[in-house]
C-alpha cells in the first residue's frame, strides 16, 4: 500500500493545505497527516489546540468525501537526530514524505525516505500567519479556509482568542 506522510502546524487548516492533501492522494492510497507542535496552543503562533486542529482537518476532508487519511498529533522532541524515529513510533508505515521545510527534508532524506517538495499554492493568501493576522485585524479571513474550519473557529471563539492573545499588558 502506498501511504504518504505530511506534517504541518495547521494553524489554521486552510485551502492551501486542502489542495496539497488532495494532490498527494492522486499518487497515494492514503495520507498520514501529522499535526506538528501538537503540545502548543493559546499562543499567537499556535492559537489552536491539537484537538481543534484535528477537528478542522477531519471535518473538512470528510465533508469532501475523503476518508483515506490518518491524523496523528506529533509533539516536538527538540532533538533533530531523534525526530524521525519519534514520528515513526507514532505513525503507520509510510513510503513518501511531502514537505518544503529544509530541515524536515534533510532529516527524512538521511533516513532513506522518498522526500518530495510540494508546490505552494496561492501562498500570498493561503498562509496561516496571514490568516491569523487578518483575524486579529478584523479583516476577511474566512475566504481562505474551508467552511468547516470557519464553523469550528466560530464555535470555539477562535478570533476573540487570537485578539486576546495579541494584546499587551504594557500600560
N, C-alpha and C positions, 0 to 999 in steps of 0.2 A: 504494500500500500504506500502510495506517495503522499507523505504528510509534510507540510511546511511549518516553519516557526517564524513569528514576527513578535517583536516586543516594542512597547511604547508606553508612555505615561497616560495617554488618552485623557488629557485634562482640558477640555472635554473631548469625547469621541466626536469627530467632525466628518464632513463629507469627503475630505481627502483620505481619511482613514478607511472609510467605507469603500471608496474607489479602489484603493490598494488591495484590500482584502478580496474584493470581487475579482481583481486581476490575478491574484495569487491562486484563487480557486479555479481559474481557467486551466492551470497547469498542474494542479494537485487535487487529490481526492478530498483532502481536509486540511484545515489550518489550526494550529495552536496559537492562540493569542495570549501573549504574556503581558500582564498588567504590571509594568515596571514601577519601581519605587512604591510598592504596594503598602508599605508601612506609613507613608506620609499622607496627611490630609490637613485641611484647615490652615493652609499657608497660601500666599499669593501664587506661588509656582505650582503647588499641588493642592488645590482647594477641595477636591472631591475625594471621598474615601474609596478604597478598593471595591467595596460592595456597590457603591453608587456607580463607579465606572463599569463594573461587571454588568450591572443592570442596563446601563446605556448601550453597551455593545450587544448584549444578548437580545434585548428588546428590539434593537434596530435590525439585526440580522434576521431574527425570526419574523419580523414584520415584512421582510422581503423574501420570505420562504427559503432562507439559507439556514440549514441545520447541521452542516458538516464542519463544525468548529468546536474547539475546546477552549475555555478561558481559564487561565491559571494566574492567580496573583503571585508575583515574584518580588520578595523583599530584597533590598540591596544587601550585599555581604561586605562591601567595601574592601574587597581584595580581588583585584583583577585576575590573578592566577587561579582563583577558586571559583570565579563566577560561572563559567561554562559548566563545570561539574555541579554547581548549585542548580542551575537551570535543568540540567539532565536529571537530577534527582527528583525534580518536581513534575516533569512532563512525560507524556508518552514519547516513544521514539519518533524522530523526525529526520528527514533527509536533506532538507534545504532550509537556509536561514535568509530571511529578507530584512535588510537594514541599510540605512545610509549613514549610520553612525560609524565613523572610522575606527573607534576603539572596539566596538562590538564586532565589526567586520574582522578585525585582526584577531580577536580572541577566538572566534569560531573558525577562522581560516587555519589558525595554528592547531586546532583540534581536528582538522581534516574535513570540515563540513563544506558542502556546496553553498557558498555565500553569494547572494545576488543583491544588487542595488535596485532600487525602485525609482521610477520617475516620480518626481514631486509634482503633483497635480494642483494647479491653481494655488501655489504656495503663498502668493501675495494675500489672498483672502483666507485660505484654509490653513491656519496656523493657530494652535492652542493659545499661544501668547497673545496674538492679535484678537482672538475671540474673547479671551478673558479681559483684555484692555477695553474692548467695546462694551462688555458687561458693566465694568466699573464706571465708564463714562456715560452710560445710558444710551448707547448707540445700538443700531440694529445688529445683533449677533445671531439671531435665530435663522437667518438666511443661510448660514454656513454650517449648520448642524442638522441632522435628520430630525423630523418632527418628534420622534420618540425621545430623543435627547432633550429637546426643548421641554417636553412634558415632564421629564424627570427633574430637570433643573428648576422648573417652576414648582413642582411638588415639594422639593427639599429647600425651597427658597434660596437657591444657589447664587442668584445675582446679589441678593442682600448679604449673603455670607461673604462673597468677594468684596463687596463695598465696605463691609465692616472690617475685613482683614486689611484693606488698603488704607484705613485711617491711621493717623499717627497719634501717639499720646503726648506729643510735644505741645506745650501751651503757648 
